[in-house]
Amino acid sequence: MIGKERLITAAWALPLLAAALVYLPPAGIAGLVALAAATGQWELYRFHFKGRLPAFAWAGCAVGALVVLGGLSGPNPLLPMAAGTAVILVLRMGAERPMESALAEAAVVVLGVAYVALLLSHVVLLAGAEEGVRWLFFLLLVTWANDAAAYYIGSRHGRTSLTAVSPNKTVEGTLGGIACSVAAAYLGLLFVPGLDGWDPLCIGLLLGALALLGDLAESLFKRGAGVKDASTLIPGHGGLMDKLDAFLFTAPGLYYYLSLVVWR
């Protein structure tokens, strides 16, 4: 049963998202994605750093936002900056505490940049492509179709648990979600250019599998931290990472499939 609070949040958030994708230029979309990445990193860092975040974790959020904005100039242009910042963070922390602790904490900060910001930067790369807005709507359609179908079929008809990492995930829900990803990809033929032949089937299967991996990765983080949701930022939905987990994997998957197969 979908909660009333979830429906109310979706009722205002989805139209705002659609309007942003339609009316904002690529730079505006990049700004929103950069803000989302920094927020997602903040949620991820809270799993490790209990209480207030240290200054170097906030620095990691800032670096993540810059990595996303760098997507406006092409694939991964700010990776050297991210790497250099990571070295500075380690040296700074090592001067104040034992190196073993410094390395562990620096690894968490760098993980946030790589896992959240670098993966989300592919949304900006898609936005900057020809017919980028159409591809973003296609990404949303296929990913959300998977999520909704997996939840509905799993809760109604799921019998076989998929993995201990996420006990509520079922084989039946997973297969139903992937099937609906394929169906959504074929529906996308109505508004995206360049797809033909086996493309919708391949994209649907690929993004369906990647959405599952993103969900499981987020579940692994939350299970390790002993929390149910990434935060309480979105009423009825948990945290931003609870909504972005699949997109962290499906956005790069779609971008590289298009780059290697459709746009070549």
C-alpha positions in Angstrom: 0.0 0.0 0.0 1.4 3.4 -1.0 1.3 5.8 1.9 -0.5 9.1 1.6 2.7 11.1 2.4 4.5 9.3 -0.4 1.7 10.3 -2.9 1.7 13.9 -1.7 5.4 14.2 -2.2 5.3 12.6 -5.6 2.4 14.9 -6.7 4.5 18.0 -6.3 8.0 16.6 -6.9 7.4 14.9 -10.3 5.9 17.9 -12.1 8.8 20.1 -10.8 11.3 17.5 -12.1 9.6 17.3 -15.5 9.5 21.1 -15.7 13.2 21.4 -14.8 14.2 18.9 -17.5 12.1 20.6 -20.2 12.9 24.3 -19.4 16.4 24.3 -18.0 19.5 24.4 -20.2 22.2 21.7 -19.7 24.1 24.0 -17.3 20.9 24.3 -15.2 20.4 20.6 -15.1 24.1 20.1 -14.2 23.6 22.5 -11.3 20.7 20.5 -10.0 22.6 17.2 -10.4 25.6 18.7 -8.6 23.4 19.7 -5.7 21.9 16.2 -5.7 25.3 14.7 -5.7 26.5 16.8 -2.8 23.4 15.9 -0.8 23.8 12.2 -1.6 27.4 12.4 -0.4 26.3 14.1 2.8 23.8 11.2 3.4 26.5 8.6 2.6 29.1 10.3 4.9 26.5 10.3 7.8 26.6 6.5 7.7 30.3 6.6 8.8 30.7 9.9 10.6 28.2 9.9 13.4 26.9 13.3 14.3 28.4 16.4 12.7 30.5 15.9 9.6 34.2 16.9 9.8 35.4 19.7 7.5 37.2 17.3 5.1 33.9 15.4 4.5 32.2 18.7 3.5 35.2 19.3 1.2 34.4 15.9 -0.4 30.9 17.1 -1.0 32.3 20.2 -2.7 34.7 18.2 -4.9 31.8 15.9 -5.9 29.7 18.9 -7.0 32.7 20.1 -9.2 33.1 16.6 -10.7 29.4 16.7 -11.7 29.7 20.2 -13.2 32.7 19.0 -15.1 30.4 16.8 -17.1 29.5 19.9 -19.1 32.9 19.7 -20.7 32.9 16.0 -21.5 33.6 12.7 -19.8 35.4 12.9 -16.4 37.4 16.1 -16.9 37.8 16.7 -13.2 39.1 13.3 -12.2 42.7 14.7 -11.7 41.2 17.4 -9.4 39.4 14.7 -7.4 42.5 12.6 -7.1 44.6 15.6 -6.1 42.0 16.6 -3.5 42.0 13.1 -2.1 45.8 13.3 -1.6 45.5 16.6 0.2 42.8 15.2 2.4 44.9 12.3 3.4 47.9 14.5 4.2 45.8 16.9 6.2 44.2 14.2 8.2 47.4 12.3 8.7 48.9 15.4 10.4 46.2 15.4 13.0 45.6 11.8 13.8 47.1 8.3 13.3 47.6 7.5 9.6 45.6 4.3 9.8 42.5 6.3 10.9 43.3 9.0 8.4 43.4 6.6 5.5 40.2 4.9 6.5 38.3 8.2 6.8 39.8 9.5 3.6 38.7 6.4 1.8 35.1 7.1 2.9 35.3 10.6 1.5 36.9 9.5 -1.8 34.3 6.7 -2.1 31.5 9.3 -1.8 33.1 11.3 -4.7 33.5 8.2 -6.9 30.3 6.4 -6.0 27.9 9.3 -6.0 29.3 12.2 -7.9 31.2 10.5 -10.6 28.4 8.1 -11.4 25.8 10.9 -11.4 27.9 13.0 -13.7 26.7 10.7 -16.5 23.3 12.4 -16.1 25.0 15.6 -17.2 26.7 13.9 -20.1 23.3 12.6 -21.3 21.7 16.0 -20.9 24.4 17.5 -23.1 23.9 15.0 -25.9 21.8 15.7 -28.9 18.2 15.3 -27.9 19.5 15.1 -24.3 16.2 15.9 -22.6 14.5 13.0 -24.5 17.2 10.6 -23.3 16.8 11.8 -19.7 13.1 11.1 -19.8 13.9 7.7 -21.4 16.2 7.0 -18.5 13.6 8.0 -15.9 10.9 5.9 -17.7 13.0 2.7 -17.8 14.4 3.1 -14.3 11.1 4.0 -12.6 9.3 1.2 -14.5 11.7 -1.3 -13.0 11.4 0.1 -9.5 7.6 0.3 -9.5 7.1 -3.1 -11.0 9.7 -4.8 -8.8 8.0 -3.3 -5.7 4.5 -4.1 -6.8 5.1 -7.6 -8.0 7.5 -8.4 -5.2 5.1 -7.3 -2.5 2.0 -9.0 -4.1 3.5 -12.2 -5.6 7.0 -12.5 -4.2 7.8 -15.8 -2.6 11.5 -16.4 -3.1 14.0 -14.2 -1.4 16.8 -12.9 -3.6 19.6 -12.0 -1.2 20.2 -11.5 2.5 21.6 -8.0 1.7 18.0 -6.9 1.1 15.6 -9.5 2.5 12.5 -7.8 1.0 13.9 -8.3 -2.5 12.4 -11.3 -4.3 13.2 -13.2 -7.4 9.7 -12.7 -8.7 9.9 -8.9 -8.1 13.3 -8.7 -9.7 12.2 -10.6 -12.9 9.0 -8.5 -13.1 11.0 -5.3 -12.8 13.4 -6.3 -15.5 10.5 -7.3 -17.8 8.9 -3.9 -17.2 12.2 -2.2 -18.0 12.2 -3.9 -21.4 8.6 -2.9 -22.0 9.3 0.7 -21.0 12.3 0.8 -23.4 10.1 -0.3 -26.2 7.6 2.4 -25.2 10.5 4.9 -25.4 10.6 4.3 -29.2 7.8 6.8 -29.4 9.9 9.7 -28.4 13.7 8.9 -28.6 15.7 8.9 -31.8 18.1 6.3 -33.2 16.9 3.1 -31.5 16.1 0.1 -33.7 16.3 -3.6 -33.9 17.5 -5.2 -30.6 18.3 -1.9 -28.9 15.2 -1.6 -26.7 15.5 -5.2 -25.5 19.3 -4.8 -24.8 18.8 -1.5 -23.0 15.8 -2.8 -21.0 17.8 -5.8 -19.8 20.9 -3.8 -19.1 19.2 -1.0 -17.2 17.0 -3.5 -15.3 20.0 -5.4 -14.1 21.9 -2.2 -13.2 19.0 -0.8 -11.3 19.0 -3.9 -9.2 22.7 -3.6 -8.5 22.3 0.0 -7.5 19.5 -0.9 -5.1 21.5 -3.7 -3.6 24.6 -1.5 -3.2 22.5 1.1 -1.3 21.0 -1.6 0.8 24.5 -2.8 1.7 25.6 0.6 2.8 22.4 1.0 5.0 22.7 -2.4 6.4 26.3 -1.8 7.4 25.2 1.5 9.1 22.2 -0.1 10.8 19.7 2.3 9.3 16.5 1.9 7.3 16.7 5.1 5.2 19.5 7.2 4.0 17.9 10.2 5.8 14.4 11.8 6.4 15.0 14.5 3.7 12.0 13.5 1.5 8.7 13.0 3.4 7.4 9.5 2.9 10.4 8.4 0.8 13.4 8.5 3.1 16.6 10.2 1.8 17.7 11.4 -1.6 20.0 8.3 -2.0 17.0 6.1 -1.5 15.6 7.6 -4.7 18.9 7.9 -6.6 20.4 4.5 -5.9 19.3 2.9 -9.2 20.1 6.0 -11.2 23.8 5.8 -10.0 24.1 2.7 -12.1 21.5 3.1 -14.9 22.7 6.6 -16.0 26.3 5.3 -16.8 24.8 2.2 -18.3 22.6 4.1 -20.7 25.3 6.6 -21.6 27.9 4.0 -22.5 25.4 1.8 -24.4 24.4 4.8 -26.5 28.0 5.9 -27.0 29.3 2.5 -28.0 26.3 1.2 -30.0 23.8 3.9 -31.0 25.9 7.0 -31.5 29.0 5.5 -33.0 
